[in-house]
């Protein structure tokens, strides 16, 4: 076998390989002969490339950058600017039917969508905050067009905190207004005159109203209201309340020959009803218009 010369030099960190072979083209034998193998040299070059490029890539990705698509460490998270609906309650009134007509009382609700997305009002929640019966103390033997009207039958024996839900279907586009009515009525048996003892009673409700909108079921507080059913007082208020008229005519019941005990009971009943009515008149919310009309007639 011919002699071979094989040298490995390190020049400024670079590896230089020189080979001389006499009489053959195979790599020289010896402990370091594999260094002349082209496959080995390619592997070394690839490893050097990985060692230089990959750490540099991690270094670049770890820097804080101003590219909003690739926020680095310490960059503020991006904020989503999605469109939203914003529903405002413009007004809520209590509509009562004309005297003598046994119609339901209505909550007249006006809304405005100040957002930039259409909103769907899908139901109303009516909460009973307070309830009282006002009984007769002496007896002788009904801007924006209304887009929809909904009905709700009120309980005659409610409990404080009781909630009643009314399905609604109101759509309000961006920067649009809407108006709808919620009619509150008694069960038929309690409302019909002459068929039930409740025909001589008035059911007074202090309620809270919330509207539920959109898929997320956001709740919009519409406020409080006082509703009197079955309607406005169609008889003399002095038969229900202690009024100045009663004091001016203390003998107005003499024609019916009440006993002193009966008269005492009548006056106590009228005074009790006054206390109840004053409590509902103090509610901060929508109230029947006849409240202000009768207030000046009551004896405090």
Secondary structure, 3 states (H helix, E strand, C coil): CCCEEEEEEEECCEEEEEEEECCCCCCCCCCCHHHHCHHHHHHHHHHHHHHHHHHHHHHHHCCCCCCHHHCCCCCCCCCCCCCCCCEEEEEEEEECCCCCCCCCEEEEEEEEECCCCCEEEEEEEEEEEEEEEEECCCCCCCCCCCCEEEEEEECCCCCCCCEEEEEEEEEECCCCEEEEEEEEEECHHHHCCCCCHHHHEEEEEEEEEEEEECCCCEEEEEEEEEEEECCCCCCCHHHCCCEHHHHHCCCCCHHHCCCHHHHHHHHHHHHHHHHHHHHHHCCCCECCCHHHHHHCCECC
